[in-house]
């Protein structure tokens, strides 16, 4: 395809203007919300507030322990340092999050151009994955690292195509270390992509030679040597994970039911039928590439996609205490597989144009749906946060967020909104993660007991199987009243009003409720609850 692509004028979806337009269009869903409505993001913003303010507000040091250390999970944590000082914390976080889908779209299209010579029309079907489920979940360091990894992979391919292997080695030693600092996952995926591309390049260089050793074993060894500039973070990884303070288990291997569900929810957002139908369209395009004689897969990117799928199948659900490790990889394996498609000579210009129009329409429809979804989430955020003005600065605040035992397709996205009290009022937030070695912050507010950190903010109507969430009746009766001044309840499940004895309501909006703790005496739960 490259030979004909360099002589024929580019089609409209192959121009730089189009790439710039769709890259900018990918920002639209995030423009209106002042807080990007990603599930875990407010919790991370609470950590950034501690990071930035703990030196100026001693009471934060009594609640949280924050220590800088070299770990493979520092992307936004590092970027927010200069940005918060210029734009403030909330706008600085929004600017970083805005960059993630834009970098993802640009990276996918750049990879397609480097491999195929021109951007094939089928590549447009991969663009909605800029808003994949891992991004919606708020894994911002991971999502940022993956977006950067896609662009670095495109640069890796370009420098190999130009024969600048020495320059590539010099650039990717520091680049791989910075990517690892952003998030370990991005560095690992870059290594998989780079090795698969090098393997194909070395295999093609050995064309004409006979025997398995000469055609695959030696090229694989040379590909490994070619990827050595990416290996330095391995030393950082060993140092980080061998440290005594690192906690977190690894487990839930080969959960095939879970892996199948992750494949169906690569675009999970709000509307289950819409999201699954959209994912089905992507799989139909991949199936068409295998069955249609006019479309083919690039060997380079197909091998990359297969390697990523293999890693997806081998990864456990939980790695060093970090959940959904395998789920995060599924959308990117599908994205690389879609970008691997290209037309053969038998596909007419009219056929390519039709595919491009359909791909662009698919991207715009998904973009419109995400924009509406985010506007609705933003409205629910504004409604819930209206009560924060009644919380004094520095208050000891305990939050209970209601949720169902069933994993509903559309999250309320209130699960970590309690951290906005920490962001805006420097109040205590019991939703912070406390896993030494996994991030820079741990909780140290010992009077809170078992209500000091995530998931103590989650409350349910009944005890859920295999979950640590408390029933609302037990939470309201067991929390240490001496440790907190205010209770903030967000969409709690039904509860007995008698459990609020000694708690004075000071703000209410629907089921959202803010209470002041006036009576420190414990309350016994009604019989038969919890």
N, C-alpha and C positions, 0 to 999 in steps of 0.2 A: 504493500500500500504506500510506503514511503516514497518510492520512485515516482509514482503518478501524482502523489500529493504535492511534491515539490514543483511540479510543472503546471498543474491546474490551479486556477485562482481559488481561494478559499470560499467555501459556502458561508452563509450568514452565521451559522452556529459555530464556525471555526475561527471567527475573527476575534481580535483582541477586544474590540468594543463589546462584543457579546459576552465574552468572559468577564469583563469588568462589570457589565450590567447585571448578570446573574449573581456575581459575587456580592455586589451592593444590595441586590434584591433579597439576598439571604439574611440581611440585617433587619428586615421589616418587622417580623414578629416581636423583636426585642426592643423596638424603639419606644413604644408607648409605656410599658410597665416601668415604674421607677425601681422596683426590685425584680430582677429576672425570676419568674415563677418556676424555679427548678427545686425539686423536693429537698435536697440536702443543702442547697446554697445558703439560706439564712443561717444555718448552723455554722457553716464555714465563716460567714461574715462575723459571727460572734467571736470566733477565734481571732480573726484579723483585728477586731476592736481591742481585745486583750493584748495582742502583739504590739499594737500601736500605742496603747494608753496605760499599760501596766506600770510604767515608770512614773507617771504623773498622778496616778490614783492608787494609793497604797491599799485600799480595801480590795482591789482586784487581786493583789498578791496574797491576800488572806483566803481567797476563794479558789484561785487557779495557780498552777505552776506552769510557767512558760519558759522553755529553754531552747535556744537555737542549737541545732545539731545538723550534721550532714546526713540527710535521708533522701530517698528517692521519691519524694512526694511534696515538693516545695514550689511548684509552678506559680500559682497565684500568690502564695505567701510571700514570695520574693518580689513579684511585680507590684504588689500593692504598696510596698514600702515607699517608692518614689511617687506613685500615682496618687495615693491618699493624701500626700502632702501638697499636691497641686490641685486635685479635683475633689478631695474629700473621700471618705471611705466608700459610701454608697455609689457615687458616680464612678469612682475608680474601678470598683468591682464590675459595674455595668459595662464600662468600656472594655475590660478584659473579656467578659463573657460575650460581648458583641463580636469580638475578633474571632471567636472559636468557629462559628458556622461559616464565616467568610473565609477563613484559612482552610477549612475543610473542603469547601466548594472549589476554591482555587487550586488546592493540592490535587484533588481528583482530576480536574481538567488538565492540569499540567502533566500529571502522570500519563493521561491518555494521549496527549500530544507527543510526549517523548517516545512512547512505545509505538504509536501508530503513524506518526508523522503529522497527522491532522486529527482533530477531535472527532471521533465517530459519533453519529447521531445517537446511538444507543447509550453513550456515556451520560446523557442528560437524565436518564432514568435513575442514576445513582445519586443525584444531587439532593433529593429529600432526606437522605441519610445524614445530612449535616445536622438534622434535628432528630437523631436516633434516640432510642430509649435510654442509653447510658447518659447522654447529655440531658435529657428530660429529668433524670434522676438526680442531677446535680453533682455528678462526678467531675468537677470542673478541672482539677489538676490532670486527671486522666484524659478528659476530652481535649484539653489544650495540648497535652503531649502528643495525642494521636493526630491532631490537626497539623502540628509542627512536623511530626514524623512523615506524614504524607508529602509535605513539601520537600523535606530532606530526601526522601526516596526519589522524588522527581529530579532533584539536583544530582543525586547519585547516578541516575540513569543518563542524565544529560552529559555529565563529565565523562562517563564511560563511552558514550556515543562520540564525543569529541576527542577521545584518546587522551584526556588529561588525568591519567590515573595518579600521577604524583601529586598534583594539586588536590585531587579528591582525597587522598590519604591525609594530606596536611590539614585540610579543612574539617574532616570528619572526626579527627581525634578530639578537638575541643567541642565540636558540635554534639558528638555522642554523649559527652560528659554533661553538657548543659541540658540535653534532652533527658538524661537519666535523673538529673536534679528536678526537672519539671515533674516527671512521673516515670517510674521504672517500666511501666507497661509500654509506653511509647517507644522507649529505647529497645525493648525486647521485640516489638513488632517491626521496628526499623531493621533490626538484625535479621529477622525472618525474611522480610521483603528483599533486603540487599543480597542475602545469600542465594535466594531463589533466582534473582536476576543474574547474579554472577555465575551461577551454575549453568544457566542457559547460554550465557555468553561464552563460557569456557567450553561447553559442549559443542557449540557451533564452530568454535575455533579448532576443535579436534575433528571436524567433519571429514569423512573419508578414511579415518582410521578404523581398524577392526578390533573387535574384542570388547568385552564389558569393562575391563580395566581402563583401556585407553579412551573409551567413549563416555564413561560415567565416573569411575573411581578417581582417575587423575583429575578430571574437571572439578569433581567435588572437593578434592584436596586443594586445588588451586583457588577455588571459590572461597574456601575457608581462609586461606592465606590472604586473599583479597579483602576479606572482611575484618582483618586484624585491627585496622584503625577504629573499629567500633567496639573493641574489646576492653578498653581501659576501665569503663564503669563496672566491669566484673569485679575488680579489686574493691571498688567502693561498695558494691553489693555484699561481698563477703565480710567486709569490715562492719557494715551496718547490721546485717542479720546475725552476726556472731556475737554482737554486744549483749551483755548480761541484762540490760534494761529492756530489751525488745520482748514483747509479749504478743500473744495472738496465735490461735491454733490454725492448722491447715487441715481441711477435711471435706467431706461430702463429695467423694470421687464418683465419677461415672453415673451421675444422676440423670439417666436418659430422659425421664419424663420432664425434668426441669430443662434440660437442653433443648428438647423439642419445643417447649413453650417459649423459650428465649428466641428461637428461630421465628416463631409466629409474631412475636411482639417487638420486632426490631424498630418499628415506628410507633410504638405505644405512646399515646398521649392522653386523649380524653374520650373519644368515641370509638368503642371497640370495633364496630362493623366497618367504619371508615378506615381505621388503622390496619385491620387485618386484610381488607380488600386492597389497600394500597400495597401491603407487603406481597399479596398474591400477584399483583401486576408485575412486581419485580421478578418473582419466581417464574412467571410466564415468559418474561423476556429472556431469562436465562435458559429456559427450556427451548425457546425458539432458536436460541443460538446453537443448541445441540442438535436440533432437528432440521433447521432451514439451511438449504444448500447455498443460499446467498449470504449467509452470515457465518463467521467463524470466530474462534477464540484465539487470541494471541498466546503462544506457548509461554512466553515470559510471564505475563500476568496470570494466566490460568494456573501455572505452577505456584505462583505466589498465593493465589486464593486457596489452592488445595493445601498448602502448608499452613495457612492461617486456620483453615477448617480442622486440620489435624490437631493443631494446638488447642483449638476450641473443644474438641472431643476429649483431649487428654487432661485439660485443666480441671481442677476441682472447683466447686462453687465458692469455697472459702480458702483464701491464701493469706497466711499470717494475720488472721482475724479480719481481713477485708473481704466482705461478702460480695457475691455476684461477679467474681473474677472471670468466670467463663462467659457469662452473659455479655460482658462488655465487648468481647471480641467478635460476636456474631455479626453485628451490622457492618463491620469493616471488612470481614471476609466476603460478605455479599457485595459490598461496594466495589472491591477490587475485581470480583468476578464480573460485575456489570461493565466496569471500565475495560475489561479484557476483550469484550466483544467488538467486532468491526465488520464492515461489509466486505464481501468478495467482489470481484469484477462483475459478477452477474447481477448485482443489485443496481438498478437504474438510479439516476439522480432524483427522479420523482419518488422512488421508494425511500431513498435516504432522507429526502425532505419531509416525507410523510412521517417517518420515524422521529425526525427532529422536532416536528410540530407536536407530535404526541408526547414526546419526552418533555418538551418545554411546558406543555399544558399540564402534564402530570406534576411537574415541579411547582407550577404556579397554584394548582389546586391544593396541593399539600401545604404550600406556603400560606395560602389564604386560611385554611383550616387551623393551622398553628397560630396565626395572628388572632383569630377569633378566640381560640382557646386561651391564649395568654391574656387577652383583654378580660375575659371572664375571671381568670385566676387573679389578675390584678385587682379587680373589683372586690373579690373575696378577701384579699390581703388588706385593702384599704379599710374594709368594714371591721376586720378583726383588730387591726392596729389602732383604731380610733381610741380605744381605751388606754393606750399607753401614756397619754398625756396626764392621766390620773396617778401614774406610778411615780413616786419621788425618785430623784436621781440617787443611785446607790442602794436602792431597796433590795431586801432579800425576798426575791420573787420565786414562787413555785408555780409551775404551769402544768396543767393537765389537758392533753389534746385527745379528743375522742377518735377512735377508729374501730373498724369492724375486724372480727377474726378472719373473715374471708378477704382474700387479696383482690379487692375490687379493681377493675381495669383503670378507672380514673381515680387517682389519689386526690385527697382534699388539698394536698401540698401545704397543709398547715403543720405537718409533723415537726418541722424545725423552725417554724415561725417564732417560737418563744425566744430565740436568740436575738431577735430584733429589739427586745428589751435591753439586752446587753449592748447592742449596737447604739441605740438611741438614748437610753437612760442609764447606762452603766450599771444596770441592775443584775442580780444573780440570775443565771439561766441554767436550768437543770437538764437541758437537752444536749449539752456538749459531750462529745465522745471522749473517753478516757482510756486510751490504749497506749501505754508507754512504748515508744519506738516507732509507732505508726504515724504519729504527727507530733507537733511541737507542744501541744497543750494537754495537761492532765488536770483533773479536779482535785482540790485539797480541802474542800469545805466539809470537814468531818462531822460537824453537828447535823448536817443533812442526812447522814447515814445512807440508807439505800435509795434516797431520793436526790442524790448529788449529781447524777449524770445520765446520759442516754442509756436505756430507753425508759427512764422513770417518768418521762413526760407523757408516755402513751398510756391511755386508759381505755378499757373496754367494758361492755355490759356484763360479760361473764368471763371466766378464766379460759383463755384460748389454749388449745393443745400446742405443745412444743414452742410456746412463746413466753417471754419474760414479762409481758405487759400485765399490769394489775387491773383487776376489776375496779370500777369507779368507787364502789362502796368501800372496798379495802383501802384504796388510795386515800380517800377522804378521812377515814378513821385512823389510819396508821401513820400519816405523815407527821414528823416532829414539829409541833406547833411553836416550840421555843426557837426553832431554827429559821422560821420564815415570818415575814410581815404581811405579805399579800399572796393571794391565790388567784391565778388567771386561768380560767377554763375556756377552752375553744372547742365548740361543738361537742360537748361531752355527751356520752350516752345517758339515758334516763337514770336518775338517782333519787333516793329518799331525801326530801328537803330537811329532815331531821339531822342529817349528817352535816348540815351547814351551821349547826349551833355554835355560836361564838364567832361566826364569820359575818361581817357586815358588808352587804353589797354596796358598791360605790359607782358601778357602771354596768350597764347591760345593753346588749344589742342582739335580739333574737336569743339564740342559745349561748352566745358569748357572754361571759360574766367575769367581772373583776371584784374580788372581795378583800376586805382588810381583816387581818387576824386580830381580834380584840380579846378573845378568851383563849388562854394557853392550855386549858385543861383538855385532855384527849376525849374523843367521842367514840363510844362503842358502836359497831355496825349493827343494824337491825338483824334480828335472827333470820336465817335463811338466805342472806345475801352473800355474794362472793363465792 
